[in-house]
Amino acid sequence: MDAFKKLTARAAPLDMINIDTDVIIPKQFLKTVKRTGLGVSAFYNLRYDDNGQENPDFVLNKPKYKGAEILITGENFGCGSSREHAPWAILDMGFRCVIAPSFADIFFNNSFKNGILPIALPQDQVDQLMQETKDNPDAVIEVDLENQKITRGNKFSFDFDVDPFRKHCLLNGLDDIGLTLQKDGAISKFEEQRKNDKPWI
């Protein structure tokens, strides 16, 4: 998993509430167990028409938001079924950070495990970020995980909370496997000891 320390990037405004995981990645794309390749299908029913052509009215299809790495969106983001494909799709689409007033718990937890930083901010601060990205699509926003700050030049600066353990994992690029491998020496020692003590196992 790639470490997340400081992200300086453009943001895209997805001004909708209660975006569930089936909207993020519809059920027909859940057959894969790979974490890559899902970005093209993210928000499928919003991004494409019945003929599979891009819907020019959907905000994330607009050229001015192409390449954005921060997603600003509405409350209760990631609600619905507990599919880990949702953060996979968002990450593969290019987003490393999602900012919203609130998140569904399972999506929130899965995001950290996949290298995405989900940030919950008060509604008025999300509204400011949303409006800024609408008014200035080229606006660059800095998300500093180490100092837990979001800044937009000298226009505004917001502090955000993050669990210390999750922060440690993101700063060091540690997913569940990476955390386990940190104990590789202790695991090997235990297995060697058990082989000597209980060779029949």
N, C-alpha and C positions, 0 to 999 in steps of 0.2 A: 504494500500500500504506500502511495506517495505521501510524504510528510506535508503537513499544512502548517506554515508559519505565518507568512504575511501574503495576502492576495491583493494586488493592485490591478483592478480590471473594470470594465464597463458592466453595467447592470441592465437587466430587462424587467419591465413591469408586467406581471401577470395578475391583473386586478380582478381576482375572483376569490370567493370564499368556498370552503368545504370541497376543495379539489381532492377527490379520493384516488386511491391507488389504481382503480380501473380506468380513470381518466389519464393518469400518468402513464400507465402501460396496460393496454387492454388485454383481456384474458387470452386471446389467440396467440399472443407473443410469449407465453409463459413456458413453452416447451423446452426452451434451451436452459442449460445449467451454466452457460458461459456468462461472464460479467461484461463482455464486450459485444458490440453489434446491435444493442438495443436502442441506441440514441436515435436512429432514423425512425423508430416507431414510437418514440416518446410523444405523448399528447396526440396520438394518432388521429382520433376522431375530431379533434380541434384543428389539427394541422393540415389534414387532407380532405378533399371532397370525395364524393362517391366513386369517382373515376381514378382515385389515387393521386390526383394532382394537388399541389400545395394550395391551400386556401390563403389568398393574399391579404385577407382581412384579419387573420390570426396574428397576434402581436409578435410571437416568436418567429414568424415567417418574414417579418418586415426586414429589409436589408439593413436598416439602421441598428437593429439589435443582433445581427449575426455576429457571432464570436463573443457574446457576453458570457461572463463566467459567474456572475452573481444573479440570482433570481429573487426578485422582490414580489411577494404574493400575499394573499389574504389569510384570514384565520382558519384554523383547523386543517392545515395543509397535511396531506398524506393520510387522511382518514380512510375508513373502509377496510378491506381485507389486508392481511399481514404479509403481503408479497414483497420479498427482498428484491425482486426485479425492479421495483419502483426506484429506489436509489441507484441501482445499476444503470437504469435508463437515463436518469437525470445526469449522472456522472459521465456517461458515454456521450451525452448530448453536449457536454462541455462545462456544466455547472459544478463549481467546487464549493459554493456557499449558497444557502437558501435562507432568506430573511422573511419572517412572518410574525404576526402577533401570537400565534400558537400553532402547535403541531400535534398530530396524533402520536401517541406514545411509541408505538411499534415502529412507525416510520422514523421518528426522531432517533430512536436507539439504533436502527439499522443504518442510518446515515453516517453516524460516527464510525461504525464498523467498516464502512466502505470509503472512508476518506473525504466525506462531505461534512462541512461545518454548518449545522442548522442553528440559526440564531433567532431566539424569541425576543422581540422588542415591544414596548408599549405601542398601542395603535397609533398614537399621534406621531411617533417617530417613524413608524413604517409608512404612514401617510406622507411624511416629508420626503422620505427616500423615493417613494412611488412617484410623487409629483416631480421630483428632480429628474428622475430617469425619463419621464414623459416629456418634460420641457427641454431636457438636454440629453439626448440619446448618447452623445459622445462623452458624457460626464464620467470621470474616473473616480471610483470609490475604493478606499483602502480598508481592508479588513485585517487587523493586526491581532492575531490570536494570542500571542505572548502577552501583550498589554491589554487585551480584551477591549479594543476600541474600534469603532467604525468612523471613518472621517471622509469628508468630501471637501477637499481643499480647506479653505478657511470659512466655509459656509456653515458646517455643523460637525459636531463630534459626539458620538453616542458610546457610552459604556455598555457592555453586555456581560451577562453571567454565563459561566460554563463550568461544569463539574470538573474538579481538578484531575481526576483519573482520566476522564475522556480527553481533557486538554493535553495531558501527558502523552496519551496514545497518538493523538493527531500530530502533535509537534514532532514526535519521533517516528511517525509512519508505522505504527504498530496496530495490526488487526489482531484477531483472536489467535491466529497461527503464530504471528510474530511475538505475541506475549508468551505463548507456550515455549517457543524456541529460545527465549531469554533464559529459560530454566533447563536448557539442554544438558548442561553439565550435571545438574542435580538428578535429572531423569536418567541419564546414563549410569550415574553412580548407583542409583536405586536399583536399576535393572541388573547391574553386575552383582550387587549384593544379594538380590533375590535369587539370581541364578546359582550363587554359591550356597545360599541357605536352603533353597528348595529346588534342587536340580530336576525334580520330577515334573515341575510345572512347565 
